Amino acid sequence: MVQREREAIYFISDSHFGLQSEREEQLKLEKLERLFAMIREGGRSLYMLGDIFDYWMEFRHVIPKGFSRVLCLLYDLSRSGVEVVYVAGNHDFYLGNYFERELGLKTYYGLNSFDYAGRTFLFAHGDGLGDGDLGYKLFARFVRKRFNLGLLTAFHADLTVGLMKKLSYLSRHHKPADIPEESNRLLNFAESIAEERDFDYFVCGHNHAQGIHRLRNGASRYVNLGTWIDGTCPYGVFMHDAFHLKEL
């Protein structure tokens, strides 16, 4: 049997597993299974751009419970030969070595890039980029320092996970989503980067403002992947030299 060529690059973000009702979580899992089946057929890579879980805090010997089906799906996808990349978001307080050692994923923080099919992609969750949101930037710098992580993980796991859940709630509610400055912050950041370097796509999530926008230079595009918590399950796919936003 001839193996099908893997050529498509897939992107998702902000599914926030663990946030919603049991019925809504089940629907999201079913959509994730459908997406992963498509990726196994012809996908080259999957880029998960943060906040896949509503909170994640990894300990030396413990991981949060309640996400076993998602983790199994990720492991199966990675074993099938698909490159799976996980970029930490503002609800991913710490990605340790579990995803890499146990599941075969690659993990990153901040703004990163890759080249494929003659195109340059910049990718990030979006938290901490651009002007403003100084409070979060200081918090992220504090919580992800190795010494401070050591203090957090030294506490009983139940206590620390409870704290992380509370911080996830505050992160989601500390600023209304309809503030124009917040909605446009990442788009403005992409415009500023386009003045400094060449790229074809800037792909992110974070503010849940789904869409594709041509930047002022005429050559680059800003892509926001949206969120899975409003009843839709969007994803991005680059194939045949074009980027599309689709829904499951």
C-alpha positions in Angstrom: 0.0 0.0 0.0 1.4 3.4 -0.9 1.6 5.7 2.1 -0.2 9.0 1.6 2.1 12.1 1.5 1.9 14.2 4.6 1.7 17.9 3.6 -0.8 19.8 5.7 0.2 21.8 8.8 -2.6 22.1 11.4 -3.1 24.7 14.2 -5.4 24.9 17.2 -5.5 26.9 20.4 -7.7 27.8 23.4 -9.7 24.7 23.6 -9.6 25.1 27.5 -10.3 21.4 28.3 -11.5 21.2 31.9 -13.4 24.5 31.9 -17.0 23.7 30.9 -19.8 21.3 31.7 -19.5 17.6 31.2 -21.6 17.7 28.1 -19.6 20.5 26.5 -16.4 18.8 27.4 -17.6 15.6 25.8 -18.5 17.4 22.6 -15.0 19.0 22.5 -13.4 15.6 22.9 -15.4 14.2 20.0 -14.4 17.1 17.8 -10.7 16.7 18.9 -10.9 13.0 17.9 -12.3 13.9 14.5 -9.6 16.5 13.9 -6.8 14.1 14.9 -8.2 11.5 12.5 -7.9 14.0 9.7 -4.4 14.9 10.7 -3.3 11.3 10.8 -4.5 10.9 7.2 -2.5 13.7 5.7 -1.1 16.0 8.4 2.6 16.7 8.6 2.4 18.7 11.9 0.1 19.9 14.6 0.9 23.2 16.3 -1.1 23.7 19.6 -0.8 27.3 20.4 -1.6 27.4 24.1 -4.4 27.0 26.6 -5.3 23.5 25.3 -6.1 22.9 29.0 -7.8 25.4 31.1 -5.0 25.0 33.6 -1.8 22.9 33.6 0.7 22.6 36.3 3.3 19.8 36.2 5.0 18.4 39.2 8.0 16.1 39.3 5.9 13.0 40.0 2.4 14.2 39.5 0.3 15.6 36.6 -3.3 17.0 36.9 -6.1 14.5 36.6 -9.1 14.8 34.4 -7.2 15.1 31.0 -6.4 11.4 30.4 -8.4 11.2 27.1 -6.8 14.3 25.7 -3.3 13.0 26.7 -4.0 9.6 25.1 -5.1 11.2 21.9 -2.0 13.3 21.8 0.2 10.2 22.4 -1.5 8.3 19.6 -1.1 11.2 17.2 2.6 11.6 18.0 3.1 7.8 17.6 1.5 8.0 14.1 4.4 10.0 12.8 2.9 13.5 13.1 5.1 16.2 14.6 3.1 17.7 17.5 4.2 21.1 19.0 2.8 22.6 22.2 3.4 26.3 22.9 2.6 27.3 26.5 -0.2 29.8 27.0 -1.2 31.9 30.0 -3.2 29.0 31.4 -0.2 26.7 31.0 1.7 27.7 34.1 4.5 25.2 33.6 5.2 22.6 30.8 7.8 20.3 32.3 9.3 17.2 30.5 6.1 15.1 30.7 4.9 16.1 27.2 8.3 15.5 25.6 9.4 12.3 27.4 6.1 10.6 27.8 4.1 11.8 24.8 6.7 12.7 22.2 5.7 16.3 21.8 7.9 19.4 21.5 7.3 22.3 23.9 8.0 26.0 23.5 7.4 29.3 25.2 6.9 32.7 23.7 7.4 33.7 20.0 8.9 31.1 17.7 9.2 30.4 13.9 9.6 27.7 11.3 9.8 27.6 7.5 7.8 25.2 5.3 7.1 25.1 1.6 8.9 28.4 1.0 6.8 30.2 3.7 7.9 31.6 7.0 5.5 31.1 10.0 5.8 33.0 13.3 3.8 31.3 16.0 2.9 32.0 19.7 0.0 31.8 22.1 0.0 35.6 22.3 0.2 36.3 26.0 2.8 38.9 27.0 3.3 40.1 23.4 2.9 43.8 22.4 2.2 46.8 24.6 0.2 46.7 27.8 -0.8 44.0 30.2 2.2 44.7 32.4 0.6 42.9 35.4 0.5 39.6 33.5 4.0 40.0 32.1 5.4 40.4 35.6 3.3 37.4 36.9 4.5 35.1 34.1 8.1 36.1 34.6 7.7 35.4 38.3 5.9 32.1 38.1 8.1 30.5 35.4 11.4 31.2 37.1 13.0 27.9 38.1 13.4 28.9 41.8 9.7 30.0 42.1 8.6 26.9 40.3 10.4 24.9 42.8 8.6 26.6 45.6 5.2 26.0 43.9 5.8 22.3 43.2 7.1 21.8 46.8 3.6 22.3 48.1 1.0 19.6 48.1 -0.2 19.0 44.6 -3.9 19.5 45.5 -3.1 22.9 47.1 -1.0 24.1 44.1 -3.5 22.9 41.5 -6.3 24.6 43.4 -4.2 27.8 43.3 -3.6 27.4 39.5 -7.4 26.9 38.9 -8.0 30.2 40.7 -5.3 32.0 38.8 -6.8 30.6 35.5 -10.1 32.0 36.5 -8.6 35.4 37.3 -6.6 35.4 34.0 -9.8 34.8 32.0 -11.8 37.5 33.8 -9.3 40.2 34.8 -10.0 42.1 31.6 -13.2 42.2 29.4 -12.7 40.6 26.0 -14.4 43.4 24.2 -11.9 46.1 25.1 -10.7 47.4 21.7 -7.1 47.7 22.9 -7.0 44.0 23.9 -8.7 42.8 20.8 -6.2 44.7 18.6 -3.1 44.3 20.7 -1.8 41.2 18.9 -2.7 42.5 15.5 -0.8 45.7 16.2 2.1 43.5 17.5 2.1 41.6 14.2 2.2 44.9 12.3 5.2 46.0 14.3 7.1 42.7 13.7 6.4 43.0 9.9 8.3 46.3 9.9 11.4 44.5 11.3 11.4 41.1 9.6 10.0 39.2 6.7 7.4 36.5 7.3 4.3 35.1 5.6 2.0 34.2 8.6 1.8 35.3 12.2 -0.3 32.7 13.9 -1.7 33.0 17.5 -4.6 32.6 19.8 -5.1 34.0 23.3 -7.7 36.8 22.8 -10.2 34.5 21.0 -10.7 37.0 18.2 -10.7 34.6 15.3 -9.8 35.8 11.8 -7.2 36.3 9.1 -6.0 39.8 8.3 -3.6 41.1 5.6 -1.0 43.3 7.2 0.0 46.7 5.9 3.0 45.5 4.0 0.7 43.5 1.7 2.8 40.3 2.0 2.2 39.1 5.5 -1.0 37.9 7.2 -2.1 37.8 10.9 -4.1 34.7 11.9 -6.0 34.3 15.1 -7.3 30.8 15.7 -10.2 31.7 18.0 -11.5 29.5 20.8 -13.4 26.2 21.4 -15.4 27.5 24.4 -18.2 29.3 22.5 -19.8 26.2 20.8 -17.5 26.2 17.8 -14.3 24.2 17.3 -12.1 26.2 14.9 -8.7 25.1 13.5 -6.2 26.4 11.0 -4.7 24.4 8.2 -2.0 25.4 5.7 -2.0 23.3 2.6 -1.6 23.8 -1.2 0.1 27.1 -0.5 -2.8 28.6 1.3 -3.9 29.1 4.9 -7.5 28.4 5.9 -9.6 28.8 9.0 -12.1 26.0 9.3 -14.5 24.6 11.9 -15.3 21.0 13.0 
